[in-house]
Amino acid sequence: MSERDLVWLMGLGFVLVGAGGLWRWFIRRCERAHVADWGSSWLNRLDGLNRILCRRFHRLNHELLNLPATGGVLVASNHVSGLDPLLLIAASPRPLRFLIAREQYDRWWLRWLLRAVGCIPVERTRNPRAALYAAREALQRGEVVALFPHGRIHLDHHPPTPLKRGIVLLARMTGAPILPVRVEGVRAQGMTVAAVFVPSRARVQGFAPLRCDGQSVEDCLEKLWDILAAPQVRAGHENPHRPQRRRMPD
């Protein structure tokens, strides 16, 4: 072996050792950052990586969501972008199981991860009740189920729309409380995948739990809409779940 080859091999060895050390440092950093226990070491590392991404890149400002240590809970959030689930996971002390549209769930490059973290696909047309039953079973097992009651991305400047009834039906069937959460400060609002790569100054704000026991579906949806709507929306628009008052004839 020539002296030149020996130098090349030594240089390659140093690079590999350095890369290995950097990888171990990265893994340890993710392990230290993780909070929620997802039941496997690699998912816990991804949890830590997501929290680092949200804190450093998206400047996430939050306190951990006030979730009970055990028991089924529904997390209800407004929905402004594809970044929202990552922000909610970063703000949660427990794993979250999201209800997600089937067309999003079936993306080949994401399906393995969505399945691993327990996402529940929703068939909008063929069999929407299957997701409702799967979510009910998860709640009865004591898991946290997160969903976006608007059903799709809905920005504050959009015309107010009613919330989907499924979240209240789940709360009434299982007795689980609803924890309302509001996401703000996302720069790439209205975008899905691109929102993950555009830096933000995100904020996740949790509110007091809402219980629907003894209330009608519409009454509970009315209260939830009031919490999730931005203050300027509440001030300028009528709650779509509130019965319209009849005007008295002059």
Backbone as CSV, one residue per row, in Angstrom:
resi,resn,N_x,N_y,N_z,CA_x,CA_y,CA_z,C_x,C_y,C_z
1,MET,0.854,-1.194,0.000,0.000,0.000,0.000,0.887,1.240,0.000
2,SER,0.579,2.144,-0.894,1.376,3.355,-0.993,1.054,4.308,0.157
3,GLU,1.944,5.247,0.344,1.745,6.244,1.403,0.496,7.083,1.124
4,ARG,0.237,7.335,-0.161,-0.946,8.123,-0.524,-2.234,7.369,-0.178
5,ASP,-2.236,6.056,-0.454,-3.414,5.251,-0.120,-3.634,5.189,1.392
6,LEU,-2.536,5.095,2.131,-2.640,5.043,3.580,-3.233,6.333,4.141
7,VAL,-2.798,7.465,3.610,-3.339,8.750,4.051,-4.828,8.843,3.730
8,TRP,-5.214,8.348,2.531,-6.619,8.390,2.129,-7.484,7.539,3.054
9,LEU,-6.974,6.355,3.387,-7.723,5.465,4.275,-7.840,6.045,5.679
10,MET,-6.762,6.658,6.158,-6.816,7.276,7.473,-7.816,8.428,7.496
11,GLY,-7.820,9.222,6.427,-8.791,10.323,6.343,-10.216,9.825,6.327
12,LEU,-10.460,8.737,5.561,-11.792,8.156,5.514,-12.201,7.629,6.891
13,GLY,-11.251,7.023,7.601,-11.535,6.515,8.936,-11.935,7.623,9.887
14,PHE,-11.212,8.740,9.825,-11.558,9.875,10.682,-12.962,10.406,10.364
15,VAL,-13.290,10.459,9.071,-14.606,10.939,8.673,-15.703,10.018,9.216
16,LEU,-15.485,8.697,9.098,-16.491,7.739,9.574,-16.644,7.804,11.090
17,VAL,-15.517,7.926,11.789,-15.587,8.030,13.246,-16.319,9.311,13.654
18,GLY,-16.009,10.407,12.945,-16.682,11.668,13.247,-18.170,11.598,12.961
19,ALA,-18.521,10.959,11.827,-19.937,10.828,11.483,-20.658,9.958,12.509
20,GLY,-19.987,8.888,12.960,-20.596,8.026,13.974,-20.804,8.759,15.284
21,GLY,-19.823,9.567,15.672,-19.960,10.344,16.898,-21.065,11.376,16.790
22,LEU,-21.155,12.024,15.616,-22.206,13.008,15.410,-23.575,12.340,15.450
23,TRP,-23.709,11.145,14.871,-24.978,10.421,14.891,-25.380,10.038,16.309
24,ARG,-24.408,9.564,17.098,-24.706,9.203,18.490,-25.131,10.436,19.287
25,TRP,-24.461,11.567,19.035,-24.854,12.812,19.719,-26.269,13.207,19.340
26,PHE,-26.616,13.061,18.063,-27.948,13.406,17.578,-29.008,12.512,18.218
27,ILE,-28.743,11.215,18.302,-29.692,10.273,18.903,-29.891,10.597,20.378
28,ARG,-28.796,10.875,21.089,-28.904,11.213,22.517,-29.699,12.502,22.703
29,ARG,-29.513,13.459,21.820,-30.252,14.727,21.903,-31.757,14.465,21.746
30,CYS,-32.106,13.641,20.795,-33.526,13.308,20.589,-34.095,12.563,21.796
31,GLU,-33.294,11.667,22.364,-33.756,10.912,23.537,-33.990,11.823,24.733
32,ARG,-33.137,12.811,24.906,-33.311,13.740,26.026,-34.518,14.656,25.823
33,ALA,-34.836,14.954,24.542,-35.907,15.908,24.255,-37.293,15.280,24.304
34,HIS,-37.382,13.962,24.200,-38.714,13.346,24.123,-39.411,13.434,25.480
35,VAL,-40.749,13.535,25.421,-41.576,13.647,26.621,-42.600,12.521,26.668
36,ALA,-43.400,12.394,25.612,-44.443,11.366,25.568,-43.808,9.998,25.328
37,ASP,-44.371,8.977,25.947,-43.905,7.604,25.771,-44.781,6.910,24.729
38,TRP,-44.221,6.689,23.533,-44.956,6.088,22.432,-44.832,4.564,22.402
39,GLY,-44.124,4.001,23.354,-44.051,2.548,23.445,-42.916,1.922,22.689
40,SER,-42.081,2.691,22.012,-40.903,2.139,21.326,-39.815,3.204,21.310
41,SER,-38.570,2.761,21.299,-37.455,3.707,21.392,-37.375,4.603,20.161
42,TRP,-37.637,4.054,18.958,-37.476,4.887,17.761,-38.603,5.912,17.644
43,LEU,-39.815,5.568,18.090,-40.884,6.563,18.100,-40.627,7.628,19.156
44,ASN,-40.066,7.243,20.290,-39.716,8.233,21.316,-38.641,9.187,20.794
45,ARG,-37.701,8.667,20.013,-36.680,9.549,19.418,-37.308,10.503,18.415
46,LEU,-38.275,10.004,17.633,-38.971,10.894,16.711,-39.762,11.963,17.471
47,ASP,-40.328,11.585,18.620,-41.020,12.553,19.463,-40.048,13.660,19.878
48,GLY,-38.846,13.274,20.296,-37.850,14.267,20.678,-37.423,15.132,19.512
49,LEU,-37.221,14.506,18.340,-36.838,15.269,17.148,-37.921,16.274,16.782
50,ASN,-39.176,15.866,16.865,-40.272,16.776,16.544,-40.313,17.955,17.509
51,ARG,-40.062,17.699,18.793,-40.076,18.803,19.760,-38.926,19.772,19.503
52,ILE,-37.772,19.246,19.105,-36.645,20.123,18.760,-36.996,20.958,17.531
53,LEU,-37.570,20.313,16.513,-37.963,21.019,15.286,-38.957,22.138,15.594
54,CYS,-39.974,21.830,16.397,-41.006,22.829,16.679,-40.472,23.964,17.535
55,ARG,-39.593,23.652,18.488,-39.049,24.704,19.363,-38.030,25.574,18.636
56,ARG,-37.142,24.948,17.887,-36.032,25.692,17.277,-36.414,26.327,15.953
57,PHE,-37.088,25.581,15.093,-37.371,26.059,13.743,-38.668,26.862,13.699
58,HIS,-39.674,26.386,14.428,-40.977,27.062,14.403,-41.218,27.927,15.641
59,ARG,-40.199,28.081,16.485,-40.244,28.959,17.661,-41.511,28.723,18.488
60,LEU,-41.835,27.460,18.709,-43.077,27.122,19.397,-43.082,27.670,20.812
61,ASN,-44.122,28.402,21.133,-44.338,28.953,22.466,-45.532,28.227,23.067
62,HIS,-45.319,27.481,24.147,-46.407,26.691,24.700,-46.077,26.247,26.111
63,GLU,-47.101,25.861,26.820,-46.968,25.046,28.016,-47.549,23.688,27.679
64,LEU,-47.068,22.639,28.337,-47.602,21.322,28.056,-49.112,21.313,28.276
65,LEU,-49.823,20.678,27.352,-51.269,20.610,27.470,-51.651,19.968,28.796
66,ASN,-52.701,20.477,29.395,-53.132,20.023,30.712,-53.968,18.747,30.573
67,LEU,-53.283,17.661,30.215,-53.948,16.374,30.066,-53.801,15.564,31.345
68,PRO,-54.844,14.838,31.751,-54.673,13.935,32.895,-53.651,12.851,32.558
69,ALA,-53.015,12.311,33.573,-51.961,11.317,33.343,-52.498,10.048,32.695
70,THR,-53.741,9.709,32.975,-54.346,8.510,32.408,-55.785,8.824,31.996
71,GLY,-56.369,7.904,31.231,-57.771,8.040,30.860,-57.961,8.650,29.496
72,GLY,-59.101,8.328,28.888,-59.409,8.822,27.561,-59.722,10.304,27.558
73,VAL,-59.168,11.018,26.579,-59.374,12.464,26.425,-59.483,12.764,24.932
74,LEU,-60.336,13.711,24.597,-60.438,14.231,23.233,-59.754,15.591,23.169
75,VAL,-58.855,15.762,22.229,-58.214,17.058,21.989,-58.825,17.632,20.721
76,ALA,-59.392,18.829,20.812,-60.042,19.491,19.677,-59.291,20.778,19.364
77,SER,-58.846,20.922,18.119,-58.047,22.087,17.751,-58.575,22.727,16.474
78,ASN,-58.352,24.037,16.358,-58.541,24.671,15.055,-57.483,24.120,14.099
79,HIS,-57.663,24.347,12.811,-56.789,23.695,11.818,-56.401,24.711,10.760
80,VAL,-55.132,25.162,10.802,-54.694,26.202,9.871,-53.671,25.711,8.852
81,SER,-53.060,24.522,9.088,-52.024,24.053,8.167,-51.679,22.606,8.457
82,GLY,-50.810,22.039,7.601,-50.324,20.689,7.828,-49.322,20.586,8.959
83,LEU,-48.870,21.716,9.490,-47.947,21.727,10.623,-48.666,21.469,11.942
84,ASP,-49.960,21.697,11.989,-50.712,21.646,13.248,-50.507,20.346,14.036
85,PRO,-50.593,19.153,13.404,-50.396,17.932,14.196,-49.034,17.866,14.877
86,LEU,-47.988,18.337,14.193,-46.652,18.307,14.799,-46.580,19.244,16.001
87,LEU,-47.220,20.399,15.900,-47.234,21.344,17.020,-47.995,20.776,18.210
88,LEU,-49.119,20.121,17.949,-49.903,19.539,19.030,-49.139,18.409,19.714
89,ILE,-48.471,17.575,18.922,-47.663,16.497,19.503,-46.545,17.082,20.361
90,ALA,-45.929,18.168,19.889,-44.833,18.786,20.641,-45.312,19.421,21.934
91,ALA,-46.599,19.743,22.012,-47.146,20.381,23.214,-47.824,19.380,24.145
92,SER,-47.815,18.113,23.790,-48.564,17.125,24.569,-47.639,16.246,25.403
93,PRO,-47.994,15.987,26.658,-47.214,15.075,27.486,-47.549,13.607,27.220
94,ARG,-48.575,13.363,26.401,-48.989,11.994,26.086,-49.082,11.828,24.576
95,PRO,-48.963,10.595,24.082,-49.141,10.372,22.640,-50.545,10.761,22.196
96,LEU,-50.644,11.278,20.983,-51.921,11.664,20.407,-52.239,10.757,19.222
97,ARG,-53.471,10.305,19.154,-53.958,9.548,18.006,-54.871,10.449,17.200
98,PHE,-54.468,10.742,15.965,-55.218,11.682,15.139,-56.191,10.961,14.219
99,LEU,-57.370,11.550,14.060,-58.257,11.172,12.977,-57.785,11.919,11.738
100,ILE,-57.574,11.198,10.651,-56.998,11.793,9.457,-57.741,11.292,8.231
101,ALA,-57.941,12.168,7.258,-58.649,11.803,6.031,-57.915,10.665,5.324
102,ARG,-58.688,9.745,4.770,-58.098,8.574,4.111,-57.122,8.970,3.009
103,GLU,-57.424,10.023,2.245,-56.534,10.408,1.151,-55.180,10.886,1.666
104,GLN,-55.154,11.445,2.884,-53.883,11.822,3.489,-53.175,10.588,4.065
105,TYR,-53.943,9.725,4.676,-53.386,8.516,5.296,-52.732,7.611,4.261
106,ASP,-53.261,7.583,3.041,-52.782,6.654,2.014,-51.593,7.168,1.213
107,ARG,-51.038,8.297,1.568,-49.811,8.743,0.889,-48.692,7.741,1.198
108,TRP,-48.106,7.144,0.167,-47.184,6.012,0.356,-45.976,6.376,1.210
109,TRP,-45.526,7.599,1.135,-44.315,7.988,1.854,-44.595,8.388,3.298
110,LEU,-45.884,8.431,3.686,-46.238,8.782,5.057,-46.985,7.676,5.781
111,ARG,-47.541,6.737,5.030,-48.454,5.775,5.637,-47.787,4.958,6.745
112,TRP,-46.515,4.567,6.544,-45.827,3.751,7.548,-45.743,4.482,8.881
113,LEU,-45.504,5.800,8.822,-45.390,6.576,10.060,-46.766,6.805,10.684
114,LEU,-47.755,7.148,9.859,-49.102,7.382,10.374,-49.667,6.131,11.030
115,ARG,-49.356,4.976,10.439,-49.809,3.716,11.041,-49.078,3.454,12.347
116,ALA,-47.772,3.753,12.384,-46.970,3.480,13.587,-47.436,4.314,14.777
117,VAL,-47.876,5.544,14.523,-48.306,6.407,15.636,-49.805,6.276,15.916
118,GLY,-50.472,5.357,15.217,-51.851,5.037,15.547,-52.905,5.962,14.981
119,CYS,-52.602,6.640,13.871,-53.617,7.503,13.261,-54.813,6.667,12.801
120,ILE,-55.984,7.265,12.839,-57.226,6.597,12.477,-57.732,7.203,11.170
121,PRO,-57.709,6.450,10.057,-58.174,7.014,8.781,-59.686,7.167,8.747
122,VAL,-60.126,8.264,8.152,-61.556,8.565,8.049,-61.980,8.445,6.596
123,GLU,-62.950,7.588,6.333,-63.558,7.473,5.009,-64.681,8.501,4.931
124,ARG,-64.478,9.548,4.168,-65.467,10.633,4.137,-66.787,10.204,3.501
125,THR,-66.730,9.279,2.540,-67.944,8.946,1.788,-68.407,7.519,2.015
126,ARG,-67.510,6.550,2.014,-67.934,5.152,2.018,-68.390,4.671,3.393
127,ASN,-67.547,4.880,4.432,-67.897,4.345,5.747,-67.355,5.245,6.849
128,PRO,-67.903,6.449,7.009,-67.363,7.383,8.006,-67.526,6.899,9.436
129,ARG,-68.502,6.036,9.707,-68.726,5.582,11.082,-67.619,4.649,11.574
130,ALA,-66.879,4.009,10.657,-65.802,3.103,11.079,-64.757,3.857,11.903
131,ALA,-64.428,5.073,11.480,-63.454,5.878,12.235,-64.023,6.271,13.591
132,LEU,-65.325,6.545,13.645,-65.969,6.905,14.911,-65.866,5.749,15.902
133,TYR,-66.102,4.528,15.435,-66.023,3.363,16.311,-64.577,3.103,16.753
134,ALA,-63.624,3.280,15.826,-62.216,3.082,16.183,-61.767,4.109,17.224
135,ALA,-62.221,5.352,17.062,-61.878,6.387,18.040,-62.524,6.088,19.388
136,ARG,-63.757,5.601,19.369,-64.428,5.252,20.623,-63.660,4.163,21.362
137,GLU,-63.196,3.148,20.643,-62.440,2.068,21.279,-61.134,2.589,21.858
138,ALA,-60.456,3.504,21.142,-59.216,4.085,21.650,-59.463,4.861,22.940
139,LEU,-60.529,5.634,22.983,-60.871,6.389,24.188,-61.188,5.456,25.345
140,GLN,-61.894,4.386,25.062,-62.243,3.435,26.120,-61.006,2.699,26.643
141,ARG,-59.953,2.625,25.820,-58.678,2.050,26.287,-57.843,3.061,27.059
142,GLY,-58.331,4.283,27.175,-57.616,5.304,27.931,-56.634,6.105,27.112
143,GLU,-56.799,6.165,25.785,-55.882,6.909,24.930,-56.397,8.319,24.688
144,VAL,-55.517,9.156,24.115,-55.873,10.529,23.770,-56.099,10.605,22.268
145,VAL,-57.284,11.015,21.876,-57.635,11.121,20.463,-57.734,12.602,20.099
146,ALA,-57.013,13.000,19.055,-57.003,14.403,18.629,-57.678,14.525,17.268
147,LEU,-58.463,15.570,17.121,-59.107,15.809,15.835,-59.350,17.286,15.625
148,PHE,-59.634,17.620,14.372,-59.906,18.996,13.974,-61.393,19.083,13.616
149,PRO,-62.217,19.626,14.507,-63.666,19.571,14.313,-64.174,20.293,13.072
150,HIS,-63.367,21.201,12.489,-63.810,21.821,11.242,-63.790,20.821,10.092
151,GLY,-63.035,19.745,10.245,-63.003,18.720,9.218,-61.962,18.939,8.141
152,ARG,-61.452,20.129,8.021,-60.425,20.471,7.034,-59.778,21.779,7.465
153,ILE,-58.768,22.220,6.720,-58.123,23.495,7.033,-59.157,24.614,6.954
154,HIS,-59.198,25.411,8.017,-60.168,26.504,8.108,-59.484,27.689,8.770
155,LEU,-59.286,28.766,8.027,-58.575,29.933,8.536,-59.549,30.927,9.151
156,ASP,-59.012,31.794,9.999,-59.864,32.728,10.724,-60.613,33.684,9.796
157,HIS,-60.028,33.995,8.624,-60.713,34.929,7.730,-61.736,34.233,6.829
158,HIS,-61.823,32.900,6.920,-62.871,32.204,6.187,-64.231,32.482,6.810
159,PRO,-65.293,32.365,6.025,-66.634,32.486,6.631,-66.819,31.413,7.702
160,PRO,-67.404,31.754,8.857,-67.583,30.763,9.923,-68.397,29.568,9.439
161,THR,-67.947,28.383,9.789,-68.663,27.164,9.419,-68.919,26.337,10.677
162,PRO,-69.996,25.553,10.684,-70.286,24.705,11.851,-69.209,23.638,12.030
163,LEU,-69.023,23.208,13.269,-68.108,22.114,13.574,-68.806,20.777,13.316
164,LYS,-68.013,19.758,13.023,-68.554,18.415,12.829,-69.057,17.864,14.163
165,ARG,-70.120,17.097,14.095,-70.768,16.600,15.308,-70.029,15.423,15.954
166,GLY,-69.100,14.790,15.207,-68.478,13.556,15.684,-67.787,13.689,17.024
167,ILE,-67.136,14.823,17.273,-66.385,14.961,18.517,-67.317,14.958,19.731
168,VAL,-68.478,15.590,19.592,-69.429,15.605,20.709,-70.069,14.232,20.885
169,LEU,-70.343,13.551,19.789,-70.887,12.199,19.883,-69.913,11.277,20.611
170,LEU,-68.611,11.414,20.296,-67.595,10.605,20.983,-67.557,10.940,22.472
171,ALA,-67.619,12.221,22.795,-67.582,12.632,24.204,-68.778,12.082,24.959
172,ARG,-69.951,12.104,24.340,-71.151,11.614,25.000,-71.148,10.093,25.124
173,MET,-70.593,9.396,24.126,-70.568,7.935,24.161,-69.595,7.403,25.210
174,THR,-68.489,8.103,25.422,-67.411,7.580,26.269,-67.270,8.320,27.594
175,GLY,-67.887,9.491,27.727,-67.694,10.299,28.923,-66.360,11.022,28.959
176,ALA,-65.619,10.993,27.853,-64.301,11.648,27.818,-64.463,13.156,27.744
177,PRO,-63.633,13.903,28.466,-63.676,15.362,28.342,-63.053,15.805,27.024
178,ILE,-63.449,16.987,26.573,-62.856,17.600,25.385,-61.900,18.701,25.849
179,LEU,-60.642,18.617,25.422,-59.671,19.670,25.738,-59.525,20.555,24.503
180,PRO,-60.115,21.761,24.510,-59.971,22.653,23.356,-58.557,23.239,23.305
181,VAL,-58.028,23.341,22.093,-56.673,23.865,21.878,-56.706,24.780,20.670
182,ARG,-55.989,25.890,20.761,-55.928,26.810,19.624,-54.480,26.969,19.158
183,VAL,-54.263,26.795,17.844,-52.952,26.954,17.211,-52.906,28.319,16.533
184,GLU,-51.848,29.068,16.777,-51.676,30.385,16.174,-50.223,30.556,15.745
185,GLY,-49.967,31.588,14.950,-48.607,31.967,14.598,-47.957,31.142,13.506
186,VAL,-48.710,30.293,12.822,-48.145,29.512,11.717,-48.028,30.429,10.502
187,ARG,-46.854,30.490,9.941,-46.616,31.426,8.846,-47.255,30.957,7.539
188,ALA,-47.147,29.660,7.263,-47.642,29.122,5.991,-49.066,28.606,6.157
189,GLN,-49.964,29.468,6.606,-51.349,29.054,6.800,-51.990,28.680,5.468
190,GLY,-52.813,27.645,5.517,-53.472,27.165,4.320,-52.690,26.117,3.570
191,MET,-51.413,25.920,3.908,-50.574,24.933,3.230,-50.534,23.648,4.046
192,THR,-50.175,22.553,3.405,-50.095,21.265,4.090,-48.634,20.894,4.315
193,VAL,-48.017,20.182,3.375,-46.627,19.733,3.553,-45.674,20.921,3.625
194,ALA,-45.886,21.918,2.785,-44.972,23.071,2.741,-44.896,23.800,4.069
195,ALA,-45.980,23.751,4.860,-45.991,24.477,6.133,-44.936,23.956,7.099
196,VAL,-44.554,22.693,6.976,-43.539,22.111,7.858,-42.178,22.744,7.610
197,PHE,-41.933,23.230,6.387,-40.611,23.720,6.004,-40.509,25.238,5.981
198,VAL,-41.576,25.921,6.357,-41.553,27.387,6.427,-41.490,27.785,7.897
199,PRO,-40.438,28.473,8.346,-40.319,28.814,9.771,-41.467,29.689,10.246
200,SER,-41.899,29.440,11.482,-43.037,30.159,12.059,-42.668,30.685,13.435
201,ARG,-43.600,31.386,14.020,-43.550,31.732,15.447,-44.832,31.180,16.070
202,ALA,-44.865,29.880,16.193,-46.098,29.172,16.531,-46.414,29.264,18.016
203,ARG,-47.697,29.175,18.285,-48.179,29.159,19.660,-49.293,28.137,19.779
204,VAL,-49.261,27.348,20.843,-50.318,26.390,21.139,-50.879,26.748,22.511
205,GLN,-52.167,27.042,22.543,-52.820,27.462,23.785,-53.925,26.471,24.141
206,GLY,-53.836,25.895,25.323,-54.867,24.992,25.803,-55.862,25.711,26.693
207,PHE,-57.095,25.225,26.707,-58.155,25.823,27.503,-58.688,24.800,28.508
208,ALA,-59.594,25.237,29.336,-60.184,24.344,30.344,-60.974,23.237,29.646
209,PRO,-60.953,22.035,30.209,-61.706,20.930,29.607,-63.197,21.240,29.523
210,LEU,-63.806,20.718,28.486,-65.232,20.896,28.245,-65.908,19.535,28.344
211,ARG,-66.935,19.437,29.148,-67.685,18.185,29.283,-69.071,18.364,28.682
212,CYS,-69.486,17.336,27.946,-70.764,17.410,27.240,-71.857,16.597,27.905
213,ASP,-71.583,16.041,29.086,-72.611,15.269,29.786,-73.801,16.161,30.109
214,GLY,-75.001,15.662,29.784,-76.210,16.398,30.123,-76.504,17.574,29.217
215,GLN,-75.727,17.749,28.149,-75.959,18.836,27.206,-76.366,18.266,25.853
216,SER,-77.083,19.043,25.091,-77.392,18.635,23.726,-76.137,18.760,22.868
217,VAL,-76.140,18.081,21.745,-75.007,18.148,20.830,-74.775,19.580,20.386
218,GLU,-75.848,20.284,20.020,-75.700,21.654,19.524,-75.185,22.600,20.606
219,ASP,-75.633,22.421,21.842,-75.150,23.279,22.931,-73.653,23.092,23.144
220,CYS,-73.208,21.843,23.105,-71.785,21.579,23.317,-70.956,22.105,22.140
221,LEU,-71.459,21.937,20.924,-70.752,22.464,19.755,-70.695,23.989,19.789
222,GLU,-71.752,24.605,20.282,-71.766,26.063,20.398,-70.661,26.549,21.334
223,LYS,-70.504,25.881,22.471,-69.452,26.259,23.420,-68.063,26.009,22.834
224,LEU,-67.901,24.883,22.146,-66.600,24.562,21.562,-66.237,25.556,20.468
225,TRP,-67.213,25.938,19.647,-66.952,26.916,18.581,-66.491,28.237,19.177
226,ASP,-67.137,28.671,20.256,-66.762,29.934,20.901,-65.323,29.900,21.400
227,ILE,-64.865,28.737,21.872,-63.502,28.633,22.391,-62.483,28.613,21.259
228,LEU,-62.768,27.862,20.190,-61.787,27.685,19.120,-61.698,28.892,18.193
229,ALA,-62.744,29.695,18.113,-62.741,30.845,17.206,-61.844,31.948,17.749
230,ALA,-61.180,32.660,16.836,-60.368,33.809,17.235,-61.273,34.901,17.793
231,PRO,-60.765,35.753,18.704,-61.611,36.806,19.287,-62.276,37.691,18.244
232,GLN,-61.549,38.045,17.175,-62.144,38.912,16.159,-63.252,38.204,15.383
233,VAL,-63.156,36.871,15.296,-64.211,36.109,14.633,-65.459,36.092,15.500
234,ARG,-65.271,35.868,16.810,-66.416,35.853,17.721,-67.113,37.216,17.753
235,ALA,-66.302,38.274,17.651,-66.882,39.620,17.726,-67.636,39.996,16.455
236,GLY,-67.184,39.477,15.324,-67.755,39.932,14.056,-68.733,38.986,13.412
237,HIS,-68.900,37.778,13.953,-69.779,36.804,13.315,-70.616,36.078,14.362
238,GLU,-71.772,35.669,13.942,-72.656,34.894,14.802,-72.184,33.448,14.843
239,ASN,-72.232,32.850,16.011,-71.893,31.436,16.164,-72.857,30.601,15.310
240,PRO,-72.339,29.804,14.350,-73.243,29.055,13.462,-74.048,27.981,14.185
241,HIS,-73.688,27.653,15.436,-74.440,26.665,16.200,-75.511,27.306,17.081
242,ARG,-75.505,28.621,17.163,-76.468,29.303,18.024,-77.758,29.539,17.249
243,PRO,-78.879,29.181,17.804,-80.147,29.399,17.097,-80.338,30.871,16.757
244,GLN,-80.755,31.126,15.537,-80.980,32.502,15.108,-82.244,33.055,15.766
245,ARG,-82.102,34.244,16.312,-83.274,34.879,16.929,-84.181,35.470,15.855
246,ARG,-85.447,35.254,16.022,-86.407,35.838,15.090,-86.608,37.322,15.388
247,ARG,-86.598,38.081,14.352,-86.840,39.520,14.518,-88.343,39.764,14.718
248,MET,-88.629,40.589,15.699,-90.021,40.931,15.945,-90.493,41.917,14.874
249,PRO,-91.697,41.754,14.400,-92.206,42.704,13.383,-92.335,44.105,13.968
250,ASP,-92.042,45.081,13.135,-92.147,46.491,13.569,-93.606,46.868,13.817
